[in-house]
Amino acid sequence: MIKLTDILKEGGDKKFRLSKSQYSALGDILSKMGGDIDDITENLEEAPKPDFTTMSPDELEKSGFVIAVDKGVLDNLEGFLEAGLEAKGWYEDMNKKMLDALGESDGCLFLILMAIFSPQNKLAQNFLLAARCFEGIKADISNPEKVERFNTMISLEPNELYKKIKAGEFRDMETIERMVKNVRNLPSYLSNLVRTLRLYSNKGFRFTKSDVVNEIAKHFTPSGALTGQTVISAEKVFSFTLNLLDPNYEFEGGWLPVTMDTWMASFFYPEMSKADKSKFLSKTANYVYIAKLTQQLAAKFGMKPLEMQAVIWVAMIKKKQGANYDVTFDNAIKKNLDKLKVKIDEMKDIKSFYQKVISVVGAKA
């Protein structure tokens, strides 16, 4: 459990450590007695978060910050993992395809958009949203008459921007027009999108892989949490962004970003409810803990951590949804082309296949 250090002075030097809930309960008791907790507390301090990323899973378990995974879950995994082995090279494959097809700058932008729109979306919808937004951005910034308005738009705070979008103020902007018709719960994506586009604009609308990776990664702290100035918020989206941009990225302290989502939480805690899994992942210690366990499993089976994560992710989906469930990038593309009544075989011989697919899928409806 993440705790606060609440300093209660008794006789001038006695200190007590209370959890957040204990502190609240003490306040309730004092209030009923006609007192006020503020009268007996001074210098309330929040204890700094431990460096969870430097701790082993055993140390995290013993610290009391996490609930230990039943070790039986980690036994006899060979058969289970076989179901997901096709996804082992997913990140490397995705990275290469996009950077080869779009070039370094556009490839980086598209991969970040894939990460931003990944929460709550299946892969086909994720690709559709990224393609629509990407094509809209490129259309706006390639039009000299719209660049200034584009910069004005992304200078707004996300909440204010959303209100203006709802009011129809930016219907002339392709970035907005191509995206809003397809995005459910747009506010949940706007903060990451706005910060990314500000960075993109500050870089003269040109990303280099190493530069953008460093700009995003520098907001990571040893606890596993992100700074308040982060470009990409939420540990899952942050890790997914780095995995897509650079599958070999490693922080100076040795921490390897690993993407943990509700499917991964389902693997480690099979009895946990959907609501509890979301709550679980919102706590930094929990996120780091199952990422550490994934790293351990990767070493055991001779994989990179992000390879093990991809294998477990696909195996879990197939276990729950069936062997034919859509988990590959090419199938996601085919689904989108089928909806547009475009036969994928007619495009296979095109030199820049993926670039053309993004253009077709991202076209204005």
C-alpha positions, -999 to 999 in steps of 0.1 A, spaced: 0 0 0 13 35 -9 15 54 24 17 90 36 41 100 63 18 119 87 40 134 115 22 135 148 43 151 175 40 138 210 63 153 236 81 171 208 98 141 193 75 111 190 65 103 154 38 80 141 34 67 105 -2 66 94 -17 54 62 -40 77 43 -71 59 55 -58 59 91 -52 96 89 -87 102 77 -102 80 104 -82 99 131 -96 131 117 -132 117 120 -126 107 157 -112 141 166 -140 158 149 -166 138 169 -148 148 201 -149 185 191 -113 187 180 -95 193 148 -67 172 134 -50 203 121 -45 214 158 -23 184 165 -5 179 132 24 200 119 45 198 89 24 171 71 47 155 46 41 130 19 67 103 20 87 101 -12 78 71 -33 104 43 -31 124 36 -63 102 7 -72 120 1 -105 152 -9 -86 133 -34 -64 129 -71 -72 94 -86 -72 103 -103 -39 113 -70 -24 81 -54 -37 60 -82 -21 78 -79 12 74 -41 12 36 -44 15 31 -21 -15 17 -49 -37 -4 -81 -35 18 -110 -43 9 -130 -74 0 -166 -68 32 -183 -80 11 -211 -94 1 -187 -122 37 -187 -133 42 -225 -134 39 -247 -165 36 -219 -190 51 -235 -220 17 -246 -235 0 -213 -228 28 -192 -243 28 -212 -275 -6 -197 -284 10 -163 -285 44 -169 -300 33 -154 -334 34 -120 -316 69 -123 -303 83 -99 -329 53 -76 -330 70 -44 -317 101 -48 -339 79 -56 -369 55 -26 -363 85 -3 -358 102 -14 -390 71 -13 -412 61 22 -401 96 38 -403 103 21 -436 69 31 -451 66 67 -438 102 77 -431 117 86 -397 97 117 -389 62 106 -401 68 71 -389 75 83 -353 44 105 -354 22 76 -366 36 52 -339 29 78 -312 -6 82 -324 -11 44 -324 0 45 -287 -22 74 -278 -53 58 -293 -47 23 -280 -67 25 -247 -101 10 -250 -97 2 -287 -92 -30 -306 -63 -31 -330 -84 -23 -361 -101 7 -345 -67 18 -330 -52 18 -365 -82 36 -380 -80 64 -354 -42 68 -358 -45 69 -396 -74 95 -396 -56 117 -371 -23 114 -389 -37 123 -423 -55 152 -408 -24 166 -391 -4 162 -423 -31 180 -443 -32 209 -419 5 215 -415 11 212 -453 -14 241 -458 4 274 -452 -29 291 -445 -37 267 -417 -4 263 -398 -9 293 -376 -44 282 -368 -31 247 -361 -6 261 -336 -34 282 -320 -55 251 -316 -29 230 -299 -19 259 -276 -53 255 -259 -56 235 -227 -73 201 -235 -105 209 -216 -109 243 -234 -101 227 -267 -127 200 -262 -154 227 -255 -144 245 -287 -145 212 -307 -179 205 -293 -191 239 -303 -178 233 -339 -151 260 -337 -124 239 -354 -145 221 -380 -122 237 -407 -92 218 -393 -86 184 -409 -70 171 -377 -102 175 -358 -127 168 -386 -112 134 -395 -108 123 -359 -139 134 -340 -163 113 -361 -145 81 -350 -133 87 -315 -154 77 -285 -146 96 -253 -124 121 -270 -114 140 -238 -95 109 -226 -71 112 -256 -68 149 -260 -42 156 -233 -16 132 -248 -25 143 -283 -21 181 -276 12 176 -257 25 155 -286 15 180 -312 31 208 -292 63 189 -292 59 182 -329 54 219 -336 83 229 -314 105 205 -335 95 223 -367 71 194 -375 100 170 -379 108 142 -355 140 122 -353 137 89 -335 164 94 -309 153 130 -301 116 122 -297 123 91 -276 146 111 -253 120 139 -250 93 114 -239 115 92 -218 131 120 -197 98 124 -177 102 89 -162 112 87 -125 129 57 -107 97 51 -88 81 42 -121 58 73 -120 59 101 -145 67 137 -139 40 164 -140 56 177 -173 53 144 -191 45 144 -228 27 110 -226 7 103 -195 -4 70 -179 23 44 -175 7 20 -199 5 45 -228 40 58 -219 55 23 -221 36 14 -252 49 46 -269 85 38 -261 81 1 -271 67 12 -305 93 40 -311 123 20 -300 119 -17 -291 155 -17 -278 151 13 -255 166 10 -220 167 37 -193 201 46 -178 193 28 -146 186 -4 -165 148 -2 -164 131 -16 -195 97 -2 -204 71 -29 -206 34 -23 -216 10 -35 -189 -27 -34 -195 -58 -52 -183 -50 -82 -203 -17 -85 -185 -33 -79 -152 -58 -107 -161 -28 -131 -166 -12 -124 -133 -45 -120 -113 -70 -143 -131 -97 -139 -104 -96 -100 -104 -126 -82 -116 -124 -58 -146 -130 -28 -123 -103 -40 -99 -78 -45 -127 -82 -9 -139 -78 4 -103 -48 -20 -98 -29 -6 -128 -34 30 -118 -10 24 -88 26 28 -98 39 0 -75 14 -25 -90 24 -15 -125 61 -19 -118 55 -52 -100 39 -71 -128 63 -55 -153 91 -69 -132 75 -103 -132 72 -101 -170 109 -92 -172 117 -123 -150 96 -146 -173 114 -131 -203 148 -140 -190 136 -175 -181 123 -181 -217 151 -163 -235 130 -134 -247 132 -96 -244 106 -82 -219 85 -66 -246 85 -99 -266 73 -118 -235 46 -91 -230 34 -94 -266 33 -132 -263 14 -132 -230 -10 -105 -244 -19 -125 -275 -21 -158 -256 -45 -142 -231 -67 -127 -258 -69 -160 -276 -77 -178 -244 -106 -155 -236 -118 -146 -271 -109 -176 -292 -81 -186 -315 -94 -165 -345 -96 -132 -326 -79 -104 -345 -44 -98 -329 -22 -90 -359 -14 -57 -375 -20 -70 -410 -54 -83 -400 -63 -49 -385 -54 -33 -419 -75 -59 -438 -105 -52 -416 -103 -15 -423 -98 -20 -460 -128 -44 -461 -150 -18 -445 -139 6 -473 -145 -22 -499 -109 -21 -509 -93 -55 -517 -60 -58 -500 -47 -80 -528 -51 -51 -552 -26 -31 -531 0 -57 -523 22 -48 -552 23 -11 -544 58 0 -535 48 19 -504 20 -4 -493 17 7 -457 19 44 -466 -9 39 -491 -30 20 -466 -27 48 -441 -36 73 -468 -67 52 -478 -79 45 -443 -71 80 -431 -89 97 -460 -116 122 -451 -150 104 -449 
